[in-house]
Amino acid sequence: MDKPRNHLTVNRRSIIRMLFAMGCPVPVSHALGRNMADPVVAYVALDREFSEPLLTDYEKQSGNLIRAKYDVESTKTIGLVNLIRSEAARPRADLFWNNEIINTIRLKKSGLLAPFKPEATADFQPVFQDREHYWHGFAARARVLIVNPAKLGNMPQPKSIYDMIDPKWRGKFGIAKPFFGTTATHCACLYAQWGEKEADSFFAALHRNEVQVLAGNKPVAEAVAAGRLAFGLTDTDDALVMQQQGYAVKIVYPDAIGANGLGTLFIPNTLAMIKAGPNPQGASRLLNWLYRPETETRLSAGPSGQIPLSSSAKKSDRVESPSTVKPMQVDFEMAAGLFDGVMKRLAGLFV
């Protein structure tokens, strides 16, 4: 009896892979029945090179199949968020692994997420968790300045986001498009922190100072490393990759010094279950496995240098954390509520 059952499992997996590759409109778990062989469909915004090894290991350890759809650099997060919205009537995804937080909260506000409380909730900081358990923050990145010392000349090293509106740096620095990924999140958080008047003034000054707007955070880091820009605003993971490749660049945690400073913004990855996803049991198992201090320790030790938010995880010496530098205090829920309006306001400056 064992041999036919194993043979059937192999056939089921082959059929699952074939249907998923063909874009089968019927959720596979509905078509074949739901058991441990059914895939968990994960939409993943964290860079594939960082997230895929974890998902592969989960498959090996659990025997569960994972079908991951990854975002692309030019539409970070927004592409998958829009896909989840478009599939609301008939969800195909089970789990959303976002590389930021604002758009995850917006999905919750739209009624597209399902609540789930992971086993390791008590290990993580409450400020990065939804009180109703619709999303779970972990493995943060910091918004940092990547600096090329060789391009500074006699000028002092930038240490604040306010340096981006200093005329002495006109045209010599860059940011990613402010409509996607962590850059969009950062903009919304600044509006939540400052209010419209101050934030409008800052971004207008940024535009007047001829900021170079690149396709993403990675291109910003690459431009600074290559010496095309003196400095830029990016994420810790992209800056670390440049250092690992041998470029003589520095990472500055902006506004992290002084009691009255703004503080550095830390943006967590988030995990959430999709409402009415075809395989909620599989999604809950995967979410439980990912949302652990062990995952944060591994992501921190890896090339992306993710920043743990759990007291039990081990932080890489290559990065700072909210406990080692001053963090920006931000209301993520407020920032999510302001998001659409902020994007419209910025569209007038950054086309």
MARZA-915796 format. One record per residue: x, z, y of N, C-alpha, C in turn; residue in one letter. Coordinates in steps of 0.1 Angstrom, whole numbers, padded with zeros to 4 digits, always signed. Example, Ala and Ser with C-alpha at 12.3 -4.5 7.8 and 13.67 -1.06 7.14 Angstrom:
! residues 2
+0132+0078-0057+0123+0078-0045+0132+0078-0033a +0128+0071-0022+0137+0071-0011+0129+0079+0000s 
This chain:
! residues 351
+0008+0000-0012+0000+0000+0000+0009+0000+0013m +0021+0006+0012+0029+0007+0024+0033-0007+0029d +0037-0015+0019+0043-0028+0023+0032-0037+0031k +0020-0039+0026+0010-0046+0034+0008-0040+0047p +0007-0027+0048+0004-0021+0061+0016-0024+0071r +0029-0023+0067+0040-0026+0075+0039-0041+0079n +0036-0050+0070+0035-0064+0072+0024-0067+0083h +0013-0059+0082+0002-0061+0092+0007-0057+0106l +0015-0046+0106+0020-0041+0119+0029-0051+0126t +0037-0058+0118+0046-0068+0123+0038-0080+0128v +0027-0084+0121+0019-0095+0125+0011-0091+0138n +0006-0079+0139-0001-0074+0151+0008-0075+0163r +0021-0070+0161+0030-0071+0172+0033-0085+0177r +0035-0094+0167+0037-0108+0170+0025-0114+0178s +0013-0111+0173+0001-0116+0180+0000-0110+0194i +0003-0097+0196+0003-0090+0209+0013-0097+0218i +0025-0100+0214+0035-0106+0222+0030-0120+0226r +0025-0128+0217+0021-0141+0219+0009-0141+0230m -0001-0133+0228-0012-0132+0237-0008-0128+0251l +0001-0118+0252+0005-0114+0265+0013-0125+0272f +0022-0132+0265+0030-0142+0271+0021-0154+0275a +0009-0156+0268+0000-0167+0272-0009-0163+0283m -0008-0150+0288-0017-0145+0298-0031-0144+0294g -0033-0139+0281-0047-0137+0276-0056-0129+0285c -0067-0134+0289-0076-0127+0299-0083-0115+0293p -0083-0114+0280-0090-0103+0273-0079-0092+0271v -0081-0080+0275-0071-0069+0272-0067-0069+0258p -0055-0069+0255-0050-0070+0241-0056-0059+0232v -0056-0046+0238-0061-0035+0231-0075-0036+0227s -0083-0044+0235-0097-0046+0232-0098-0057+0221h -0089-0066+0221-0090-0077+0212-0086-0073+0198a -0076-0064+0197-0070-0060+0184-0073-0046+0179l -0080-0039+0188-0082-0025+0184-0071-0016+0190g -0073-0004+0192-0063+0005+0198-0056+0014+0189r -0043+0013+0187-0035+0023+0180-0021+0023+0185n -0012+0029+0178+0002+0030+0183+0009+0017+0185m +0004+0006+0178+0010-0007+0179+0006-0014+0192a -0005-0010+0198-0010-0017+0210-0001-0014+0221d +0002-0024+0230+0011-0023+0241+0006-0015+0252p +0015-0008+0259+0012-0003+0272+0016-0013+0283v +0008-0017+0291+0011-0027+0302+0015-0019+0314v +0028-0020+0318+0033-0013+0330+0037-0023+0341a +0031-0020+0352+0036-0028+0364+0047-0019+0371y +0058-0025+0373+0070-0017+0377+0076-0023+0389v +0077-0015+0400+0083-0020+0413+0098-0016+0414a +0102-0005+0406+0116-0002+0407+0124-0013+0400l +0136-0016+0406+0144-0028+0402+0145-0028+0386d +0143-0039+0381+0143-0041+0366+0156-0035+0360r +0167-0038+0366+0180-0033+0361+0181-0018+0359e +0173-0011+0367+0173+0004+0366+0162+0009+0357f +0150+0002+0357+0139+0008+0350+0138+0003+0336s +0142-0010+0333+0140-0015+0320+0148-0007+0309e +0160-0003+0311+0167+0005+0300+0158+0017+0296p +0152+0024+0305+0144+0035+0302+0132+0031+0293l +0125+0020+0297+0113+0016+0290+0117+0011+0276l +0129+0005+0275+0134+0000+0262+0137+0012+0253t +0143+0023+0258+0145+0035+0250+0132+0041+0246d +0122+0041+0255+0110+0047+0251+0103+0040+0239y +0104+0027+0239+0099+0019+0228+0106+0022+0215e +0119+0024+0216+0127+0027+0204+0123+0041+0198k +0122+0051+0207+0119+0064+0203+0105+0067+0199q +0096+0060+0205+0081+0063+0203+0075+0053+0193s +0081+0041+0192+0074+0030+0184+0063+0023+0192g +0060+0027+0204+0050+0021+0212+0056+0009+0219n +0048-0002+0220+0052-0014+0227+0050-0013+0242l +0059-0017+0250+0057-0017+0265+0058-0032+0269i +0048-0036+0277+0048-0049+0283+0049-0047+0298r +0061-0049+0304+0064-0046+0318+0063-0058+0326a +0057-0057+0338+0057-0068+0348+0064-0062+0360k +0075-0069+0364+0083-0064+0374+0081-0072+0388y +0083-0064+0399+0081-0070+0412+0094-0078+0415d +0093-0086+0426+0105-0093+0431+0109-0087+0444v +0121-0090+0448+0127-0084+0460+0119-0087+0473e +0115-0100+0474+0109-0105+0486+0095-0099+0489s +0088-0094+0479+0075-0088+0481+0074-0074+0475t +0085-0067+0476+0086-0054+0469+0073-0046+0471k +0068-0041+0459+0056-0032+0458+0043-0040+0461t +0043-0047+0473+0030-0053+0477+0025-0063+0467i +0034-0070+0461+0029-0080+0451+0021-0073+0439g +0027-0062+0434+0020-0056+0423+0008-0048+0428l +0008-0042+0440-0003-0036+0446-0015-0045+0447v -0012-0057+0452-0022-0067+0454-0028-0072+0440n -0019-0073+0430-0023-0077+0417-0033-0066+0411l -0029-0053+0413-0038-0043+0408-0052-0044+0415i -0052-0046+0428-0064-0048+0435-0072-0059+0430r -0066-0070+0427-0073-0083+0423-0079-0081+0409s -0073-0072+0401-0078-0070+0387-0087-0058+0386e -0092-0053+0398-0099-0040+0397-0112-0041+0388a -0118-0053+0388-0130-0054+0380-0127-0054+0365a -0115-0058+0361-0111-0059+0347-0096-0056+0347r -0092-0044+0348-0078-0040+0348-0070-0045+0336p -0058-0050+0338-0049-0054+0328-0038-0044+0326r -0035-0037+0337-0024-0027+0337-0029-0014+0332a -0020-0006+0326-0023+0008+0322-0016+0018+0331d -0004+0014+0336+0004+0023+0343+0011+0016+0355l +0012+0023+0366+0020+0017+0378+0031+0026+0381f +0043+0020+0379+0056+0027+0383+0060+0021+0396w +0057+0028+0407+0060+0023+0421+0074+0028+0425n +0080+0020+0433+0093+0025+0439+0092+0032+0452n +0080+0035+0456+0077+0042+0469+0063+0049+0467e +0058+0055+0478+0047+0064+0476+0034+0059+0484i +0036+0053+0496+0024+0050+0504+0014+0041+0498i +0019+0030+0491+0009+0021+0485+0003+0027+0473n +0010+0036+0466+0003+0043+0455-0008+0052+0460t -0006+0059+0471-0017+0067+0477-0028+0058+0482i -0025+0046+0487-0036+0037+0491-0044+0032+0479r -0038+0030+0468-0045+0027+0456-0055+0038+0452l -0050+0050+0453-0059+0062+0450-0071+0062+0460k -0068+0060+0473-0079+0060+0482-0089+0049+0480k -0085+0038+0473-0094+0027+0470-0101+0029+0456s -0098+0040+0450-0105+0044+0437-0100+0036+0425g -0087+0032+0426-0081+0023+0415-0072+0031+0406l -0070+0044+0408-0062+0052+0399-0070+0062+0391l -0065+0067+0380-0071+0077+0372-0063+0090+0372a -0069+0101+0373-0062+0114+0373-0056+0117+0360p -0044+0123+0360-0037+0127+0348-0027+0137+0352f -0027+0149+0345-0017+0159+0348-0006+0159+0337k +0006+0155+0341+0017+0155+0331+0021+0169+0326p +0028+0170+0315+0033+0183+0310+0043+0190+0319e +0051+0182+0326+0063+0187+0333+0060+0190+0348a +0047+0190+0352+0043+0191+0366+0050+0203+0373t +0051+0214+0366+0057+0226+0373+0071+0225+0376a +0078+0215+0371+0092+0213+0373+0095+0206+0387d +0085+0200+0393+0087+0191+0404+0081+0197+0417f +0087+0193+0428+0083+0198+0441+0068+0194+0444q +0060+0204+0448+0046+0201+0451+0044+0190+0462p +0053+0190+0472+0052+0181+0483+0052+0166+0478v +0058+0164+0467+0058+0150+0461+0049+0148+0450f +0038+0156+0449+0028+0155+0439+0014+0154+0446q +0005+0147+0440-0009+0147+0444-0016+0159+0439d -0022+0166+0448-0029+0179+0443-0040+0176+0433r -0045+0164+0433-0056+0160+0423-0050+0153+0412e -0037+0151+0411-0030+0146+0399-0032+0131+0398h -0035+0124+0408-0036+0109+0407-0022+0102+0408y -0012+0108+0414+0001+0102+0414+0011+0114+0413w +0023+0110+0409+0034+0119+0406+0047+0114+0411h +0053+0121+0421+0065+0116+0427+0077+0122+0420g +0088+0113+0418+0100+0118+0411+0111+0108+0416f +0123+0111+0413+0135+0102+0414+0134+0095+0428a +0137+0102+0438+0136+0096+0452+0149+0088+0455a +0147+0080+0466+0158+0074+0473+0157+0079+0487r +0169+0079+0494+0169+0083+0508+0171+0070+0516a +0165+0070+0528+0166+0059+0538+0179+0062+0545r +0189+0054+0544+0202+0057+0549+0207+0045+0558v +0218+0048+0565+0225+0038+0572+0237+0035+0564l +0239+0022+0561+0251+0017+0554+0260+0011+0565i +0272+0016+0566+0281+0013+0577+0294+0006+0572v +0298-0004+0579+0311-0011+0577+0321-0006+0587n +0330+0004+0584+0339+0009+0594+0348-0001+0601p +0351-0012+0594+0360-0022+0599+0353-0030+0611a +0340-0029+0611+0332-0036+0622+0329-0028+0634k +0333-0015+0633+0329-0006+0644+0338-0007+0656l +0351-0011+0654+0360-0011+0665+0363+0003+0670g +0362+0005+0683+0364+0018+0689+0351+0026+0690n +0340+0020+0686+0328+0027+0688+0325+0037+0677m +0319+0048+0681+0316+0059+0671+0307+0055+0660p +0308+0061+0649+0300+0057+0637+0285+0061+0640q +0276+0052+0637+0261+0055+0639+0258+0066+0630p +0249+0075+0635+0244+0086+0627+0229+0089+0628k +0222+0080+0635+0208+0082+0637+0201+0069+0637s +0188+0069+0634+0180+0057+0635+0179+0053+0650i +0181+0062+0659+0180+0059+0673+0192+0051+0677y +0203+0050+0670+0214+0042+0673+0210+0027+0672d +0199+0024+0665+0195+0010+0664+0188+0005+0677m +0185+0014+0686+0180+0010+0699+0190+0012+0710i +0202+0015+0706+0213+0016+0716+0218+0002+0720d +0218-0002+0732+0223-0015+0736+0236-0019+0731p +0245-0009+0729+0259-0013+0725+0259-0019+0711k +0248-0017+0704+0248-0023+0690+0239-0036+0690w +0236-0041+0701+0226-0053+0702+0231-0064+0692r +0222-0068+0683+0224-0079+0674+0234-0076+0663g +0239-0064+0662+0250-0061+0652+0245-0053+0640k +0232-0051+0639+0227-0043+0628+0214-0049+0622f +0210-0044+0610+0199-0051+0604+0189-0041+0597g +0177-0046+0594+0167-0039+0586+0161-0049+0577i +0154-0045+0567+0146-0054+0558+0133-0056+0566a +0126-0067+0561+0112-0070+0566+0104-0057+0566k +0098-0053+0577+0091-0041+0577+0077-0041+0571p +0074-0051+0563+0060-0053+0558+0060-0050+0543f +0071-0047+0537+0072-0045+0522+0080-0033+0519f +0078-0028+0507+0086-0017+0501+0089-0005+0509g +0101+0000+0508+0104+0013+0514+0105+0012+0529t +0108-0001+0534+0109-0003+0549+0095-0001+0555t +0085-0007+0549+0071-0005+0553+0067+0009+0553a +0071+0016+0542+0068+0030+0541+0074+0038+0552t +0087+0035+0555+0094+0042+0565+0087+0040+0579h +0083+0028+0582+0076+0025+0594+0063+0034+0595c +0055+0034+0585+0043+0042+0585+0046+0057+0587a +0056+0061+0580+0060+0076+0582+0064+0079+0596c +0071+0070+0603+0075+0072+0617+0063+0073+0626l +0053+0064+0623+0040+0065+0631+0033+0078+0629y +0033+0082+0616+0027+0095+0613+0034+0107+0620a +0047+0106+0621+0055+0116+0627+0055+0116+0642q +0055+0105+0648+0057+0104+0662+0044+0101+0670w +0034+0095+0663+0022+0090+0670+0025+0076+0676g +0014+0069+0679+0014+0055+0683+0023+0053+0695e +0022+0060+0705+0029+0058+0718+0044+0058+0715k +0050+0068+0709+0064+0069+0707+0069+0059+0697e +0061+0057+0686+0065+0047+0676+0065+0033+0682a +0054+0029+0689+0054+0016+0696+0066+0014+0704d +0070+0024+0712+0081+0023+0721+0094+0021+0713s +0096+0028+0702+0108+0026+0694+0109+0012+0688f +0098+0007+0682+0099-0006+0676+0100-0017+0686f +0094-0015+0698+0096-0025+0708+0111-0026+0713a +0117-0014+0714+0131-0013+0717+0140-0019+0706a +0136-0017+0694+0143-0023+0682+0143-0038+0683l +0132-0043+0687+0130-0058+0688+0139-0063+0700h +0138-0056+0711+0146-0060+0722+0161-0060+0720r +0165-0051+0711+0179-0049+0707+0184-0059+0697n +0176-0069+0694+0179-0081+0686+0183-0076+0672e +0175-0067+0666+0177-0064+0652+0176-0076+0643v +0185-0077+0633+0185-0088+0624+0176-0084+0612q +0165-0091+0610+0156-0088+0600+0158-0097+0587v +0162-0090+0576+0166-0097+0564+0154-0096+0554l +0156-0103+0543+0145-0104+0533+0142-0091+0526a +0152-0082+0524+0150-0069+0517+0162-0060+0520g +0161-0048+0514+0171-0038+0516+0184-0042+0509n +0184-0049+0498+0196-0053+0492+0203-0063+0500k +0197-0074+0506+0204-0083+0515+0210-0075+0528p +0203-0065+0532+0209-0057+0543+0222-0051+0539v +0222-0044+0528+0234-0038+0523+0245-0049+0520a +0241-0060+0515+0251-0071+0513+0257-0076+0526e +0249-0078+0536+0253-0083+0549+0263-0073+0555a +0261-0060+0554+0270-0050+0560+0283-0050+0552v +0282-0051+0539+0294-0050+0530+0303-0063+0533a +0296-0074+0536+0304-0086+0538+0309-0087+0552a +0305-0078+0561+0310-0078+0575+0302-0086+0584g +0291-0091+0580+0282-0099+0589+0275-0090+0598r +0273-0077+0595+0267-0067+0603+0275-0055+0603l +0275-0047+0614+0282-0035+0615+0276-0024+0607a +0262-0023+0607+0255-0013+0599+0241-0018+0597f +0234-0011+0588+0220-0015+0586+0213-0003+0580g +0200-0004+0580+0191+0006+0574+0187+0001+0560l +0189+0009+0550+0186+0005+0536+0183+0017+0528t +0183+0016+0515+0181+0027+0506+0194+0031+0499d +0194+0043+0494+0206+0048+0488+0211+0039+0476t +0201+0034+0468+0205+0027+0456+0212+0014+0460d +0208+0007+0470+0214-0006+0474+0228-0003+0480d +0229+0008+0488+0242+0011+0494+0252+0015+0483a +0247+0023+0473+0256+0027+0463+0262+0015+0455l +0253+0005+0452+0258-0007+0445+0269-0013+0452v +0269-0014+0466+0279-0020+0473+0292-0012+0472m +0291+0001+0472+0303+0009+0470+0309+0007+0456q +0300+0006+0446+0305+0005+0432+0311-0009+0430q +0308-0019+0438+0314-0032+0438+0327-0032+0445q +0331-0021+0451+0344-0020+0457+0345-0023+0472g +0333-0024+0479+0333-0026+0493+0335-0013+0500y +0343-0014+0511+0346-0002+0519+0335+0001+0529a +0324+0006+0524+0313+0009+0533+0310+0024+0531v +0304+0030+0542+0300+0044+0542+0285+0045+0542k +0281+0056+0536+0266+0060+0536+0264+0071+0545i +0255+0070+0555+0252+0080+0565+0237+0084+0563v +0235+0097+0561+0221+0102+0560+0217+0105+0575y +0208+0096+0580+0206+0097+0595+0197+0109+0599p +0201+0114+0611+0193+0125+0617+0192+0138+0608d +0202+0140+0600+0202+0151+0591+0210+0163+0596a +0215+0162+0608+0223+0173+0613+0216+0179+0626i +0215+0192+0627+0209+0198+0639+0195+0202+0636g +0192+0214+0641+0179+0220+0638+0167+0212+0644a +0170+0204+0655+0159+0197+0661+0159+0182+0657n +0167+0178+0648+0168+0164+0644+0156+0160+0636g +0154+0147+0635+0142+0141+0628+0143+0144+0613l +0155+0143+0608+0157+0145+0593+0158+0131+0586g +0163+0131+0575+0164+0119+0566+0152+0118+0558t +0146+0106+0557+0134+0103+0549+0138+0101+0535l +0132+0109+0526+0133+0107+0511+0120+0102+0506f +0121+0091+0499+0109+0084+0494+0110+0084+0479i +0100+0090+0472+0100+0091+0458+0095+0079+0451p +0099+0076+0439+0092+0068+0430+0079+0075+0426n +0069+0068+0423+0056+0074+0418+0051+0068+0405t +0045+0076+0397+0039+0072+0385+0024+0074+0386l +0016+0065+0382+0001+0067+0382-0005+0058+0371a -0016+0064+0366-0024+0056+0356-0035+0048+0363m -0037+0036+0358-0047+0027+0364-0061+0031+0359i -0070+0032+0368-0084+0035+0363-0089+0024+0354k -0095+0028+0343-0101+0019+0333-0091+0009+0327a -0078+0013+0327-0068+0005+0321-0071+0004+0306g -0067-0007+0299-0071-0009+0285-0065+0001+0275p -0054+0008+0279-0048+0017+0269-0044+0030+0276n -0054+0038+0279-0051+0051+0286-0043+0061+0278p -0045+0061+0264-0037+0070+0256-0023+0066+0256q -0020+0053+0255-0006+0049+0255+0000+0051+0269g -0007+0049+0279-0002+0052+0293+0001+0066+0295a -0007+0075+0290-0005+0089+0292+0008+0094+0285s +0010+0088+0273+0022+0092+0266+0034+0087+0273r +0034+0075+0278+0045+0069+0286+0048+0077+0299l +0037+0080+0306+0038+0088+0318+0045+0101+0315l +0040+0108+0305+0046+0121+0301+0061+0120+0298n +0065+0109+0292+0079+0107+0288+0087+0104+0300w +0082+0096+0309+0090+0093+0321+0091+0104+0331l +0080+0112+0332+0079+0122+0343+0085+0135+0337y +0099+0135+0336+0106+0146+0331+0119+0148+0338r +0125+0160+0339+0138+0161+0345+0149+0153+0339p +0147+0151+0325+0157+0142+0318+0158+0128+0324e +0146+0123+0328+0146+0109+0333+0153+0109+0347t +0150+0119+0355+0157+0120+0368+0172+0121+0367e +0176+0130+0357+0191+0131+0355+0197+0118+0351t +0190+0111+0343+0196+0098+0339+0196+0087+0350r +0185+0087+0358+0185+0078+0369+0195+0081+0380l +0197+0094+0381+0207+0099+0391+0221+0095+0387s +0224+0096+0374+0237+0093+0369+0240+0078+0368a +0229+0070+0368+0231+0056+0366+0235+0049+0380g +0236+0036+0380+0240+0029+0392+0231+0030+0404p +0219+0033+0402+0209+0035+0413+0210+0048+0420s +0216+0058+0414+0218+0071+0420+0205+0077+0425g +0195+0076+0418+0182+0082+0422+0184+0097+0425q +0176+0103+0434+0177+0116+0438+0167+0125+0431i +0171+0135+0423+0161+0143+0416+0152+0151+0425p +0140+0153+0421+0130+0162+0428+0126+0173+0420l +0132+0174+0408+0130+0185+0399+0141+0195+0400s +0138+0208+0399+0148+0218+0399+0157+0218+0387s +0151+0212+0376+0158+0212+0363+0167+0200+0361s +0166+0190+0369+0174+0178+0368+0188+0180+0374a +0198+0172+0370+0211+0172+0376+0213+0161+0385k +0217+0164+0397+0219+0154+0408+0234+0148+0407k +0235+0135+0409+0248+0129+0410+0255+0134+0423s +0268+0135+0422+0276+0139+0433+0277+0128+0444d +0272+0116+0440+0273+0104+0450+0262+0105+0460r +0252+0113+0458+0240+0113+0467+0238+0127+0472v +0231+0128+0484+0225+0140+0489+0211+0142+0484e +0205+0153+0487+0191+0156+0483+0184+0163+0494s +0171+0165+0493+0164+0174+0503+0169+0188+0504p +0176+0192+0494+0182+0206+0494+0196+0206+0500s +0202+0195+0502+0216+0194+0507+0217+0189+0521t +0207+0181+0526+0207+0176+0539+0192+0178+0545v +0191+0178+0558+0178+0181+0563+0168+0169+0560k +0157+0172+0553+0148+0161+0551+0138+0159+0562p +0133+0147+0564+0122+0144+0574+0110+0150+0568m +0103+0158+0576+0090+0164+0572+0079+0154+0576q +0072+0149+0566+0062+0138+0568+0050+0141+0560v +0038+0137+0565+0026+0138+0558+0023+0124+0552d +0026+0122+0539+0025+0109+0533+0010+0105+0533f +0001+0114+0531-0013+0110+0531-0017+0104+0545e -0012+0110+0556-0015+0105+0569-0009+0091+0571m +0004+0090+0566+0011+0077+0567+0003+0066+0560a -0002+0070+0548-0010+0060+0540-0022+0055+0548a -0029+0065+0554-0041+0062+0562-0038+0053+0574g -0026+0054+0579-0022+0046+0591-0016+0032+0587l -0014+0030+0575-0006+0019+0570-0011+0005+0575f -0023+0002+0573-0029-0011+0577-0027-0013+0592d -0030-0003+0600-0029-0004+0614-0014-0006+0619g -0005+0001+0612+0009+0000+0615+0014-0014+0612v +0010-0020+0601+0014-0033+0598+0009-0044+0608m -0003-0042+0613-0008-0051+0623+0000-0049+0636k +0003-0037+0640+0011-0035+0652+0025-0041+0651r +0031-0040+0640+0044-0046+0638+0044-0061+0637l +0033-0066+0632+0033-0081+0631+0034-0088+0644a +0031-0081+0655+0033-0087+0668+0047-0088+0672g +0056-0080+0666+0070-0080+0669+0079-0087+0659l +0076-0085+0646+0084-0090+0635+0076-0100+0627f +0077-0112+0630+0068-0122+0623+0074-0126+0610v 
